[in-house]
Amino acid sequence: MPDAQTAILTIDLAAIAANYRHLAEQVAPAACGAAVKADAYGLGAAMVAPVLQREGCRHFFVATVDEGLALRQVLPHALIYILNGLPPGSAATLASAELIPVLCTLEQIEDWRKFCATSGAQRPVALQIDTGISRLGLAQADVVRLATDSRLLRGFPLVHVMSHLACGDEPASPMNDRQLMLFRTLTEHFPWQGPRPSFGISAS
């Protein structure tokens, strides 16, 4: 057997660009974002993300604060979201780098609200709703609570409300329709204007 250390991985950036253009056309007029967590799934975020940006991508999603800080060095003006939410004590770091947390719990929402009130600046956030992937996101009861108590989301702009398909690589799975229906039902609870609903396909 050949030594695994001698293997060479060739990354076709032109193919990645073509794939993004195809996906963007499929979802238009909605915006097509890009998940580049885990160093763009091992492809190299520093190489891949600029290619996607040149193709028109404006929304980039990473898992951790460290990934967000690294990507900010590469993409100074992109919208960069932290999918793992708001780690304790990280609000000032995210704000200074203009990273957008995807808040997943009521506790994270409260921490961000307090930070915005203390800093005197309204910083944008996204919310993630767990519709069935059981990984990250607000429970249904938490979503209803947010929708019925406007004070909980006061003091910062909400730019996205999102969820994540558990079986996105199985188009015929009935789970996809169940999640989509639940997502639509839950987002209808909110009286606000502006947040963009977003449904993601699992790539991990």
N, C-alpha and C positions, 0 to 999 in steps of 0.2 A: 504494500500500500504506500502511496506517496505521503510524504510528510505534510501534515495539515498546515504547518507553518509556511509552506511554499505556495499555498493557494493564493491566487490573485483575483480580486473582485473588481470588475470593470463597471463603472457607474456611467450610464448614458444620460447625461443631463438634457440632451435634446429630446430623448424619449420622455423624460419626466415633464418637460415643458409641454410636449404634445399631449400627454395624459391630462395635465391640468387644463389645457385649453378645451379638451373634449368634455371633461367634467363640468367646467364652467358653462359651456354651451348647454349641457343637459339640464342644469339647475336654473339657468337664466329665466326670469329676471332677478332671481335671488342671487346673493353673493356666495361665492364658493371660497371657503377658508381652507387652510392647510394645517394638519397636525404634523408637527416636526419634533415631537418629543423623542427622548432617547436618542439624541443626535440624529434626528430624522430617520429613526428606526435603523440606525447603523450606516446610513448612506452619507452622513456628514452634513449637518445643518448649515454650517458655514458655506458650503458649496450649493446645497439644494435651495435654501431659502431665498437667496438673491435671484436665482433663476425663476422661481415662482413669482417673486415680486415683479420682475420684468414682464411676466405674462399677465400681470394685473391683479395678483393676489394681494389683499390688504389685511387679512385677518389670519394670524398665526397662533397656533395653540401648542403650548409646551406643558410638561407635567409639573415641574418644580420651579421654585424661585431661582435657583442657580442656573437652570436652563434658560429661564427668561432673561436673566442678566447677561448671559453669554450671547443670546440671540440679539439683544439690544445693541451690542457692540457691532453686530453685522448689519442690522436693520434699524437705523436711528429713528425712523419716522413711522414704522409699521405699528399696527395695533397688535399687541402681544398679550395673550391671555394665559393665566396660570390655572390649569385644570384641577390641580390638587387643592385649590382653595387658598385659604389664608392661614399659614402657620402662625402660631402664637409669637407675637413680637415682631412680625415681619411687615406690618402695615407701612411704616415709614420707608423701608427699603423699596417696597413695590411702588409707592407713590413717587419717590425720587427718580426712579427709572421709568416712570410712566407705564408700568405694567398693570394689567387689569386682572384682578382676581375673579375666578369663577367660584362664587360662594356656594357651599354645599350644605351648611348647617345653620340653624338659627343663631348659634353662638358666634359663628363667623360673621354673620350679618350684623349682629350687635357690636362686635369688636370693630368692624369697619365703620359703622355709624358713629361710634364714639371717637374713632380716630379722625373722621372728617369734621366732627364738631369741635374737637380740640385743636386741630390744625387750621381750622377756618377755611378749608378748601373742599369743594365738592369733587370727589374723585369717582370716576365711573366704575361700575361693576357689572358682572353677569351673574345669573343664577343658574344652577343646574338642578333639574328635577329627576329623581330616580323613578323611571316608569317601568323598570323591570330588569335592568342590567345588574342591579344589586352590588354596585361598586362604589360609586360616589353619587351624592345628590340628596336633595330635600325629599323627605317622605311626603305622602299625599296629605297627611294631617297638617304638616308644617306649611305646605303651600296654601291650604285653606286658611290657616291662621294668618299668613302674610296678606292674603287677599282681603280679609275681613278687618284687619287692623293696620291702617295706612301709616301709623306712627312707626312701625317697624322698618319701613323702607324710606323713611323721610331723611333728607339731608345729603343724598347722593344720587346721581343719575344712573338709571338702570338701562343698559344698552342692549343686553341680550338675555333671553330666557331659553335655555337649551336642555336637551336630553340626549340619550345615546342608545342606539339600537343594540340589542344583545345578539341578534342573529342577522346582522346586516349583510353577511356573506351568504345568506340563504334566502334569496328573494321570495321563495314560496312558503317560508315559515309563517304560520299564523301569528307568531309572536310579534312580527313587525306591525301588522294591522292593529293588534291589541295595544301595543305601545303608542302608536300614532293616535289612536282614538283617545287613550287616556291623557296623552300630552295635550291634545286639543281641548279636552274637557277641563283640565286643570288650568291651562293658560286663559281660558275664558273667564275664570274667576277674577282676573285682575282688571281693575278699572282704568289703569294708566294708559297713556298714549306714548308710543315711541319704541318700546323694546321690540327687538326683532326675534320672533321665535325661530329656533334653529334645531334641526334634528340631525344627529351625527351617525355615521356608519362605523361600527366597530372595526378597527384595524389591528387589534391586538388580542 
